[in-house]
Amino acid sequence: MRVLLFGRNGQVGWELQRALAPLGELVALATDSPQWPADFRAPERLAETVRALRPGVIVNAAAYTAVDRAESEPELAHSVNAEAPGVLARAAAASGAWLVHYGTDYVFDGSGDTPRDEDAPTAPLSAYGRSKLAGEDAIRASGCRHLILRTSWVYAARGGNFLRTMLRLAAERDSLRVVADQHGAPTGAELLADLTAHALRVLRQRPELGGTYHAAAAGVTSWHEYAQHVIARARERGLPVRVAPDAITPQTSADYPTPARRPLNSRLDCTRLAAAFDLVLPPWQQGVDRAVDELADR
């Protein structure tokens, strides 16, 4: 079986190259891949790549993720996050391929404090969230065989993410102020990649399990508590940290206004995924510690 991966250089795409390799012949493309069209800013050409390569599985790890910039670039965000997945979905439907796609907790409005399940009403607060929801809708409307994994607070030991930003700032500053009223589960790109590969193996035998699932690490924290954990681990591992443990000050979202509104409640109920694919999702701290350790060991 041929597996076609888009977005190989992103955080999740990088880990997917490792996790998907045992499933079959892996063709991993970046935006600037010279041989096959893979630029999601020109979504109409993506179908050419699918028709030429004829994969059994298409995995879309490409996305426009600049949440604040999307407020001033909504058309570009929509092209990458909605139009391109729709093109891939229709191409998958025409060829009988599976399509794997990654969604986000930003499709919800973040009200309340209970975890959202897959059937909860969507109401995105931002242009980014609206573009991601439109991408999901296009996939489902295509009729293709699909697996959509909605996740939250993605990080890795490479790329740009909150974990790496906190480590950089902690090495430069004596104190930090971090938002404490937004809650969710930091989810490692490595975990998402492994969940994807496992789910694809199961779907080979049980295709009726396709659909939309929530996929995040277990537990819940705030950005402030997350930052404290990252910096404490970094200090244990000898990474350069100037910030003292008591010098990470909590603040509210109102104290730190941004162009895009963030959901205060990013909790995702992953019960359905765990039951369908016989999984135990690890606590968020486990993956975060591993990422910090990887950086410390470089």
Residue pairs with C-beta under 8 A, 6 or more apart in sequence:
1 23
1 24
1 25
1 55
1 56
1 57
2 24
2 25
2 26
2 27
2 53
2 54
2 55
2 56
2 57
3 20
3 23
3 24
3 25
3 26
3 27
3 55
3 56
3 57
3 59
4 27
4 29
4 49
4 50
4 53
4 55
4 57
4 58
4 59
5 13
5 16
5 17
5 20
5 26
5 27
5 28
5 29
5 59
5 61
6 13
6 29
6 38
6 40
6 46
6 58
6 59
6 60
6 61
6 62
6 88
7 13
7 29
7 30
7 31
7 60
7 61
7 62
7 63
8 14
8 16
8 17
8 28
8 29
8 30
8 61
9 30
9 31
10 61
10 62
10 63
10 159
11 154
11 155
11 156
11 158
11 159
11 161
11 189
12 61
12 102
12 154
12 156
12 189
12 192
12 193
13 28
13 61
13 62
14 156
14 158
14 159
14 189
15 156
15 189
15 190
15 192
15 193
15 194
16 28
16 59
16 61
16 193
16 196
16 197
17 26
17 28
18 193
19 193
19 194
19 196
19 197
20 26
20 59
20 193
20 196
20 197
20 200
22 197
23 57
23 197
23 200
23 201
24 56
24 57
27 36
27 53
27 55
29 36
29 38
29 49
30 38
31 38
31 39
31 40
31 41
31 62
32 38
32 39
36 48
36 49
36 52
36 53
37 45
37 46
37 48
37 49
38 46
38 49
38 62
39 45
40 46
40 62
40 63
40 64
40 79
40 80
40 84
41 76
41 79
41 80
43 79
43 80
43 83
43 84
43 86
43 87
44 87
46 84
46 87
46 88
46 91
47 87
47 88
47 90
47 91
50 58
50 88
50 91
50 92
50 95
50 97
51 91
51 95
54 95
55 95
55 97
56 97
56 98
57 97
57 98
57 99
57 100
57 200
58 88
58 91
58 92
58 97
58 98
58 99
58 100
59 99
59 100
59 196
60 84
60 85
60 88
60 99
60 100
60 101
60 102
61 102
62 80
62 84
63 80
63 81
63 102
63 132
64 70
64 73
64 76
64 77
64 79
64 80
64 81
64 128
64 131
65 128
66 73
66 77
66 128
67 106
67 126
67 128
67 258
67 260
67 262
68 258
68 259
68 260
69 259
70 76
70 77
70 126
70 127
70 128
70 131
70 260
71 126
71 127
71 128
71 259
71 260
72 259
73 127
74 127
74 130
74 131
77 127
77 128
77 131
78 127
78 130
78 131
78 134
80 131
81 128
81 131
81 132
81 134
81 135
82 131
82 132
82 134
82 135
82 137
82 138
83 138
84 135
85 99
85 101
85 135
85 136
85 138
85 139
86 135
86 138
86 139
86 141
86 142
88 99
88 101
89 99
89 138
89 139
89 141
89 142
89 144
89 146
90 142
90 144
91 97
92 98
92 99
92 142
92 144
92 145
92 146
93 142
93 143
93 144
96 145
97 144
97 145
98 144
98 145
98 146
98 147
98 200
98 203
98 210
99 139
99 144
99 145
99 146
99 147
100 146
100 147
100 148
100 149
100 196
100 199
100 200
101 135
101 136
101 139
101 146
101 147
101 148
101 149
102 148
102 149
102 150
102 151
102 192
103 132
103 135
103 136
103 148
103 149
103 150
103 151
103 212
104 128
104 129
104 132
104 150
104 151
104 152
105 116
105 150
105 151
105 152
105 184
105 216
105 263
105 266
105 267
105 268
106 124
106 125
106 126
106 128
106 129
106 132
106 262
106 263
106 266
107 122
107 124
107 129
107 132
107 133
107 136
107 150
108 116
108 120
108 122
108 123
108 124
108 263
108 265
108 266
109 123
109 124
109 125
109 263
110 125
110 182
110 262
110 263
110 264
110 265
110 266
111 264
111 265
112 265
113 183
113 265
113 267
114 265
114 267
115 267
115 268
115 269
116 214
116 265
116 267
116 268
116 269
117 214
117 269
117 271
117 272
118 150
118 211
118 212
118 213
118 214
118 269
118 272
122 133
124 130
124 132
124 133
125 260
125 261
125 262
125 263
126 260
126 261
126 262
127 260
128 260
136 148
136 212
139 146
139 148
140 146
140 148
140 212
145 207
145 210
146 210
146 211
147 196
147 199
147 200
147 203
147 210
147 211
147 213
148 211
148 212
148 213
149 192
149 195
149 196
149 199
149 213
149 214
149 215
149 273
150 212
150 213
150 214
150 215
150 268
151 187
151 192
151 214
151 215
151 216
151 268
152 184
152 185
152 186
152 187
152 216
152 266
152 268
153 162
153 184
153 185
153 186
153 187
153 216
153 226
153 266
154 161
154 187
154 188
154 189
154 192
155 161
155 162
155 163
155 164
155 186
155 187
155 188
155 189
155 288
155 291
156 163
156 188
156 189
156 190
156 291
157 164
157 291
157 292
157 294
157 295
159 189
162 186
162 223
162 226
162 227
163 186
163 226
163 230
163 288
163 291
163 292
164 295
166 176
166 178
166 226
166 227
166 230
166 231
167 230
167 231
167 234
167 239
167 241
167 292
167 295
169 176
169 243
170 176
170 231
170 234
170 241
170 242
170 243
171 239
171 240
171 241
171 242
172 242
173 242
173 243
174 242
174 243
174 244
174 247
175 243
175 244
175 247
175 248
175 249
176 227
176 243
176 247
176 248
176 249
177 248
177 249
177 250
177 251
177 255
177 256
178 223
178 224
178 227
178 248
178 249
178 250
178 251
179 222
179 223
179 224
179 250
179 251
179 252
179 253
179 255
179 256
180 222
180 223
180 224
180 225
180 250
180 251
180 252
181 222
181 252
181 253
181 264
182 222
182 223
182 253
182 262
182 263
182 264
182 265
182 266
183 220
183 221
183 222
183 264
183 265
183 266
183 267
184 216
184 220
184 221
184 265
184 266
184 267
184 268
185 216
185 217
185 218
185 219
185 220
185 221
185 266
185 267
185 268
185 284
186 217
186 221
186 226
186 284
186 287
186 288
187 215
187 216
187 217
187 284
187 287
188 217
188 287
188 288
188 290
188 291
190 287
190 290
190 291
191 217
191 281
191 282
191 287
192 215
195 215
195 273
195 277
195 279
198 277
198 279
199 209
199 277
202 209
202 276
202 277
202 278
203 209
203 210
209 276
209 277
213 270
213 272
213 273
213 276
214 268
214 269
214 270
214 272
214 273
215 268
215 270
215 273
215 281
216 268
216 270
216 281
216 284
217 281
217 282
217 283
217 284
217 286
217 287
218 270
218 281
218 282
218 283
218 284
219 283
219 284
219 285
220 267
221 229
221 284
222 250
224 248
224 250
224 251
226 288
227 248
228 245
228 248
229 285
229 288
230 288
230 292
231 241
231 243
231 245
231 248
232 245
233 288
233 289
233 292
233 293
234 241
234 292
234 295
234 296
235 241
235 245
237 292
237 293
237 296
238 296
239 292
239 295
239 296
253 262
253 264
270 281
273 279
273 281
274 280
274 281
